[in-house]
Amino acid sequence: MSVLSISGLRVDVAGKEVLKGFDLTMSSGEVHVIMGPNGSGKSTLAHAIAGHPGYQVREGSVRIDGVELLDLSPTERARHGLFLALQHPMEVPGVRPVDLLAAAGASRVDLMARMRDEARRVELRPDVLERFVNVDLSGGERKRAEMVQLAILRPKFALLDEIDSGLDVDALGAVARRLQEATLEWDCGVLAITHFRRLLHELTPTTIHVVSAGRVVATGGPELAEILERDGYEPFRIE
C-alpha cells in the first residue's frame, strides 16, 4: 500500500498566499474528492504538487511513501508515482502519443496494442492515437486520451484537476468508469478536484474534502456531496 501525504502546504501565486496550511492524507486504492468554491485553492493545489514553476511553495510537505516530492523536479515526481490530468490538456505538435508514453517510461513492447485496448475501454477512436498529442481533438477526446496515458503508465496516485470540465454525459461516464477500474486493477489512488456532483455518479468517493480559503474545512463521506448540493458552499466559507 502506498500513501500520499500533504501536510501544512502553503503556496503563493503571483505574490499572494492561496494555500494556507493544506492537509490531506490518502492511501492507494482510495478515491478522494476535493470540492470548493472558485478561488479556494483547488487548482493551485494540483499545480503546486506537480511542480509548476509559477507556484511558490512557502512551507509544507508532499510525500509519496515517505519521499519528499517538493525536493524533486516535475519529471522525478512523476517517476515516483504521481500523474496529473490537466483541466485543459495542452496540444503537443510533432509528438505522437506512443512516443510521449515511451519517453515517460512505458515499455515499447506491444505498446501500440496496449494503447488501442485502452482506447477501446474509454470509447476513444483508435485513429486518434496516430495524431500528434491532443492536436485537433475535442475536449472529450483529450480527456479520454489522458485516461489512455494513465492506464499505460499506472501511477500510484492520479491527481485530476476538474477532469469533468467540458465533458458530455457519455465522455464523463467513460472517464469516471476507467478511473474507478484503475483503483481495483493496480490500487491507483485517485484525488479528484471537481465543482460538480455529477462526477460522483460513476466515480464512488472514499472521502470528500471541502476547501475554503486555502485549507480543508470539512471532511466526510459521500453524504457530504449531498449537503453541498442542497446548501451550497456558504455554510463552509471562512475568511
N, C-alpha and C positions, 0 to 999 in steps of 0.2 A: 504494500500500500504506500502511495506517495502522498505528501502533504504540501499544500500551498499555504504559506503563512504571510499575511500582510499586517505589519504592526507599526502603529504610530506614524503612518505615512503623511508627510506634509509636503505639498508641491505648490510651486509658484508658476504662474503663466503670465508672461509679459509684466513681471514685477508685482503681480497680485497673488496673494495666497488663495488657492482654490480648495485644495485638500488640507484639512486642519486636524490631522490625527486620525487617519482612516485605519480601522482594524477589521480583519476578516481572516478566518482560518477554515480551510476545507480539505477534504480527502479525495483521493481518486475514486471515480465511480459516482460521485455526487453531482447534483445539479443545483447550483446556487444562482439565484436571480437577484439582480440589483435594479431597483426601481426608485424613481425620484423625479422631482420637477426639473425643468430646464435650468441650467446653471448651477446645479447642485454638486457637480464634480464627477459625474459618471464617466464621461468620455475622457476627462483628464486622467482618471484612474487607469484606463486602458492604455493610453499613450505613455504615461509615466512608467508603467510596469514594462511595457515593450521597449522603452529606451529612446523615445522620440527626443531629439535634441532641444526642441522648443519648450520642454517641460523640465523645470529645475527642481530636483528633489532636495529639500532642505533638511529633512530628518526622516528617520524611519528605516524599516527593513522590509524586503520582499524576498522570501526564501522558498525554494523547492527542495524538499528533503535536506534541509539544513544548508544548502548552497545559497549564498547571498547573490541575488541577481543584479542588484544595483551596482555591484562592482564590475559587472561584465558588459561587453558590447551587446547590441541587439542580436547579432548572429550567435554569440555564445549563449545568450538567454534562450534562444530557440533550441539550441543543441542540448540544453538542459531540460527541455520538455515543454516549452511554452509556445503556444500558437495563438496569433492574434488575427481575428477576422475583422476587417475594417468595415465601418458603416458604408463607406463609398470606396470599394476596391478600385485601385488605380490601373490604368492601361500601361502595359509594358511592351511597346512596339519593338519588333525584332526578336523577341524571346518567346519560344514555344513553351507550353505548359510542361511538356516532358523534360525539357532542358532545365526549366526552373526547379522542378522537383528533384532532378538529379543533382543540381547544384546545392540543393538544401539537404542532401544526404540520402535520398532514396536510391535503392539499388536499381540499376538499369535492367536487371534480369526480369523479363516479362513485364516491364514497367507499363508499356502502352496497353497491354492486355488487362492489367490490373486497373489502369485508369478508365478504360472502356467499361469494365464491370462496375466501377464506382459511379461512372456517369449514368449507367442504366439505373442504378439504385436510386438516384435523385432525379431521374427522368430528364437528363440533360442530353441533347442530341450529340452523338459521337463526333460529328464533324467539327464541333466547337473545339475539340481537343487539338485539332490541326491548325487552328488560328493562333495568332500571337495572343499573349495573356491579356484577356479582357477587352481586346480591341473589337469594336463593333458588336459588343454584346449588350443585351438588355440588362436592367438591374437584376431581374430574377435569374438570368443566365449566369451573371457574375457571382451571385451568392451560391448557386448550385455548384459552380466551378470551384469555389472555395471549399465546399464540402468534399469535393474530389481530392483537393490538396490535403485537407485534414485527414481523410481516411488513408491516404497513401503514407503520410508522414507519421501518423499515430502518435501524437504528442501526449504527454502526461496530463496537461491542462490546456483547454481551449478557452480563450478569452474572446468573447463575442461582443463587439460594440454595435448594438442595435442591428443585429443580423436580420431582423424582421422589417427594417426600413425599406419601403418601396416595393414590398413583395405582395403579389396577389395571393389568394387563398391557396391555390394549388402549389405555388412555389414555396410558400411558408410551410405547408404541410410536409412537403418533400424534405426541406431543410431540417425542420424540427424532428421528423422521424429518424433521419440519419444521425442526428446528434444523440437522440435517445438510444439508438442502437449502439453508438460508439461507447456509451457508458457501460454497456454489457460486454461488448466484444473485446475491448482491451482496457477496461476500467478508466476510460478517459474522464477526467473531471471537467465539468462544463461550468464556466462562470459567464452568465449571460446578462448583458445590460439591455434593458428594454423600457419603453414607456407603456406598452400595451399588454393587457392580459391575454390577448388572442394567441400569443406565442405559447402560452402555458396550456392551451387546449391539446397540443400534441407533445410538448416537452414538459414532463412532470417534474416539478422542482422538489428538491430535498428541503431547501431553505430559501426564504425570501428575505432580503435586506432592504430597508427603506433608507435612502440617503437624503440628507438635508444639510445645506451649508457646509459641505465638505467632510461630513462624517456620517457613520451609521447611527441612526436614531431609533430604529426598531428592527427586530429580527423575529421571524416566526415561520410557520409552515404555510402551505398553500392557502389556508384561510385568510392570510394577510392580504393576498391579492383581491379577495372578495371585499374586504374592508376598504381597500384603496379604490376599487371600482364604485363602491357605494358612496364613500365620503370624500374621495379625492385626497390630495396631499396636505390640505390645510391643517388637519389635526397634528401633522408630523413636522410642520415647519418650525425651524429655530433660526435665530439671528446669529 
